[in-house]
Amino acid sequence: MKSRRIGPLEVSCIGLGCMGFSHAYGTPPSPEQAERVMLEALERGVTLFDTAALYGFGTNETLVGRVLKAHRSRIVLASKGGMAGVAFADGVKRVIDGRPEAIRRNCDDSLRRLGTDVIDLYYLHRWDKAVPIEDSVGALADLVRAGKVRALGLSEVSAATLRRAHAVHPIVAVQSEYSLWSRNVEIGVLGACRELGATLVAFSPLARGFLTGQLRDVAALPPKDIRRAMPRFEPATYARNLELLPGFAALAREAGCTMAQLALAWVLAQGEHVVALPGTTQLAHLQENLGAAALELAAVHRARADALINQCTVAGARYSAGNAVEVDTEPY
């Protein structure tokens, strides 16, 4: 597996996003299946494993910590705080809270669930716009000084916010959605990362399954699948997006790879400061995804993929209006 740098950390160029083991896409797999996928990823050279306090309201961190504890010295463990589950009278709800005391509490809870003394890469999962970014990052910097965290990242922020944060403490990673069909970071964040020496960690590089070519009928998605609330996956809109796939499938055949591998190779080709973070619960999909690390994408194939699927050809917004206000990314 080829490696890239995230600040002081050396990581596999393709990591494993662990969210789907506990959260987001309908009924999660069994813990035994999740363990098989994580250990297979480790065996195949993946060293970056990504979780968050939010995922499964802590159960994902507990799962990841249990499975990977025996291999802790071989991996780079990433988690996130500033957005977590909070207990209310009517149940546990997702809350964005960037106050220093909340960040400290989130980190301590994550360390306990992960069964580790230090988190290698700790992100602010969302910028709480009620709290100056300088205050939240100052609290994160205190965690570094306390030895609880090795390096800091942000998630779903604009270039301007990244620069403000970086002035308080070095930010070595920005995790944002990035794929052929989600190009927001190209407006400013991708360049700001390069300028500041940060790595862009691309989540959903397979467009939440769209770019694999295997998701055809969105009406069959599980009732609690988060894609049901995303405008691009509304049935009529998704039908328009499906019209892009025959050309993409043909391009993948010409490049000698699968559609998923083409999509991942395209992300990795955007710069040495980019790391891809796909997630999967299936061993076959994991093996397919990791094959993209060895794919040398020809310039002509990259250019044709660019022209085929981009912010102008994809129909529908990335998030609903309600969720869009929670992120701090430049509009298209």
C-alpha positions, 0 to 999 in steps of 0.5 A, a space after each residue: 500500500 502506498 503511503 502519504 503524510 498527514 502532518 507527523 503521521 504516515 498513513 496508507 493512501 486509502 484509509 477505512 472509514 468505520 462509520 458504516 459499521 454502526 451508523 448512517 446506512 440502515 441496519 449495520 453489519 454484525 460486530 463479527 462482520 465489522 471485525 472481519 473487514 477491519 482486520 482484512 483492511 489491516 492485513 492488506 496495508 490499511 493503516 488509517 482507521 477513522 471513527 467519531 464520537 457521533 457514530 452510533 453515539 459512541 458504539 463505533 468507537 467502542 467497536 473500533 477500539 476493541 478490534 484494533 487494540 491489539 494492533 494499536 502500534 500498527 495503525 493511525 487512529 483518527 476520531 472526532 469530537 465537537 458533535 456527539 450524542 447527548 441524552 435528553 428526556 426523549 432520547 439521545 440526540 445529535 448535538 454540535 457543541 464546540 465549547 472547550 468544556 464539551 470538546 474536553 469531555 468528548 475527547 476523554 469519552 473517546 479515549 475511554 471507549 477506544 481503550 487508548 491513551 492517545 488519539 493520533 488524529 483528532 478532528 473538530 467534527 463540525 464547527 459550532 458557529 456559536 463558538 469562535 473557531 479560535 476557542 474550539 481550536 484552543 481547547 484542541 491544542 490543550 489536548 495536544 499539550 496534555 498528551 491526549 492527542 497527537 495532531 489536529 484536524 477539522 471537518 467540513 470547514 471553509 478555507 477561511 475558517 481553516 486559516 483562522 484555526 491554523 493561526 491558533 495551532 497547526 491543522 494537519 488535516 481537513 476531512 471533507 466530502 470529495 469525489 467526482 460529484 462533490 467538488 466544493 473543496 476545489 473552490 478554496 479548501 484544497 488549495 489552502 490545504 496545500 498552502 498550509 501543509 495540511 492533508 485533505 482527507 476525502 470522505 465519501 470518495 465513492 459518492 455514497 455508493 453512486 460511483 460504484 454503479 451498484 446503487 440503482 434503486 434508491 427506493 430500496 434504501 433502508 428506512 433509516 438510511 441517511 441518503 433518503 434525506 439527501 436531495 441527490 438521492 431523491 428518486 427523480 433526481 437520482 434517475 437523472 444522475 444515473 444517466 451519467 453512469 454508462 459513460 463512466 462505466 465505459 471509461 472504467 473499462 477503457 482504463 482497465 479497472 472497476 468504476 469504484 477504482 476509477 473514482 478512488 484513483 481520480 481522488 488520489 490523483 488530485 495531489 499528494 496531499 490527498 488521502 481517500 477514506 472510503 467505507 464499506 462493510 463488505 470484504 469484496 468491496 474492501 478488496 476492490 477499493 484497495 486495488 485503486 492504490 496501485 492504479 496509475 490513472 492516465 491523464 486522458 482518463 482523469 480529464 474525461 472523468 472530470 468532464 463527465 461527472 462534476 458540479 455542473 453535470 450532477 443534479 441535486 444538492 449535497 445536503 438538505 437545507 437543514 443540514 447544509 447550514 451545519 457545514 462551513 463549506 463554500 457553495 458551488 
